Amino acid sequence: MSNIRAKGITKTPNVCGGEACIAGTRIAVWLLVEARRLGITEVQLLQDYPHLSAADLVNAWIYADAYPEEIEAAIIANTKYTRTHDAFLNGYALEDDGLYDDYPMSK
């Protein structure tokens, strides 16, 4: 495991696709950023992930602020997969790349 570019954040090959995670966990920084964008508070995140500390969240926000393009790309890649998978499970056929553009996100 290697500590990459930020205190408390690691990138490990073959773990979470090598994405930036809270050290010692498989919780990706992009996931926390997306949760915050969706209105989930830090208090709720700490309740949902009791092994995380407030310092872990601060480290995630610092990393996200330092590398916004990386985090945005991860959010787009992961939410696109979620939408595609959800649509498939609900009977939509993959006919072209634009098929899922208007498919609602999972809640």
C-alpha positions as CSV (number, residue, x, y, z in Angstrom):
1,M,0.0,0.0,0.0
2,S,1.4,3.4,-0.8
3,N,0.5,6.8,0.5
4,I,-0.1,9.0,-2.6
5,R,0.0,12.8,-2.6
6,A,-2.1,13.4,0.6
7,K,-2.0,12.6,4.3
8,G,-4.4,9.8,5.1
9,I,-5.2,8.9,1.5
10,T,-3.9,5.9,-0.2
11,K,-3.9,4.4,-3.7
12,T,-3.3,0.7,-3.9
13,P,-3.2,-1.2,-7.2
14,N,-6.0,-3.7,-7.5
15,V,-7.9,-2.2,-4.6
16,C,-11.0,-0.2,-5.6
17,G,-9.5,0.1,-9.0
18,G,-6.5,2.0,-7.7
19,E,-8.7,4.9,-6.7
20,A,-7.9,7.3,-3.9
21,C,-9.3,5.8,-0.6
22,I,-9.2,6.7,3.1
23,A,-6.1,4.9,4.4
24,G,-6.8,1.4,5.7
25,T,-10.2,1.2,4.1
26,R,-11.9,0.6,0.8
27,I,-13.9,3.9,1.1
28,A,-13.1,5.9,-2.0
29,V,-12.7,9.7,-1.8
30,W,-15.0,10.1,-4.8
31,L,-17.8,8.3,-2.9
32,L,-17.6,10.6,0.0
33,V,-17.5,13.7,-2.3
34,E,-20.6,12.4,-4.2
35,A,-22.4,11.7,-0.9
36,R,-21.7,15.3,0.2
37,R,-23.0,16.6,-3.1
38,L,-26.2,14.6,-2.6
39,G,-26.7,16.4,0.7
40,I,-25.4,13.8,3.2
41,T,-23.8,15.6,6.1
42,E,-20.5,14.9,7.7
43,V,-22.3,13.8,10.8
44,Q,-24.3,11.3,8.8
45,L,-21.2,10.0,7.0
46,L,-19.5,9.5,10.4
47,Q,-22.6,7.6,11.6
48,D,-22.8,5.5,8.4
49,Y,-19.0,4.7,8.6
50,P,-18.2,4.5,12.3
51,H,-14.6,3.5,11.6
52,L,-14.0,6.9,9.9
53,S,-12.9,9.9,11.9
54,A,-13.5,13.6,11.3
55,A,-9.9,13.8,10.3
56,D,-10.5,11.2,7.6
57,L,-13.2,13.4,6.1
58,V,-10.9,16.5,6.3
59,N,-8.2,14.5,4.5
60,A,-10.8,13.4,1.8
61,W,-11.9,17.0,1.3
62,I,-8.3,18.3,1.0
63,Y,-7.5,15.6,-1.5
64,A,-10.7,16.3,-3.5
65,D,-9.9,20.0,-3.6
66,A,-6.3,19.3,-4.7
67,Y,-7.3,16.8,-7.5
68,P,-10.8,17.8,-8.7
69,E,-10.4,16.4,-12.2
70,E,-9.5,13.0,-10.8
71,I,-12.4,12.9,-8.4
72,E,-14.9,14.1,-11.1
73,A,-13.7,11.5,-13.5
74,A,-14.2,8.8,-10.9
75,I,-17.7,10.0,-10.0
76,I,-18.7,10.0,-13.7
77,A,-17.2,6.6,-14.3
78,N,-18.8,5.0,-11.3
79,T,-22.2,6.6,-11.6
80,K,-22.3,5.7,-15.3
81,Y,-21.7,2.1,-14.3
82,T,-24.4,2.3,-11.6
83,R,-26.9,3.7,-14.1
84,T,-26.1,1.1,-16.7
85,H,-26.3,-1.8,-14.3
86,D,-29.6,-0.5,-12.8
87,A,-31.1,-0.1,-16.2
88,F,-30.0,-3.6,-17.2
89,L,-31.6,-5.0,-14.1
90,N,-34.8,-3.2,-14.9
91,G,-35.1,-4.7,-18.4
92,Y,-33.5,-2.0,-20.5
93,A,-31.5,-3.3,-23.5
94,L,-28.2,-1.9,-24.4
95,E,-28.7,-0.7,-28.0
96,D,-26.5,2.4,-28.2
97,D,-24.2,4.5,-26.1
98,G,-26.9,7.1,-25.5
99,L,-29.6,4.8,-24.3
100,Y,-29.1,5.5,-20.6
101,D,-28.6,9.2,-20.8
102,D,-32.1,9.9,-19.5
103,Y,-32.4,6.9,-17.2
104,P,-32.9,8.1,-13.6
105,M,-30.2,7.5,-11.1
106,S,-30.7,4.8,-8.4
107,K,-31.6,6.2,-5.0
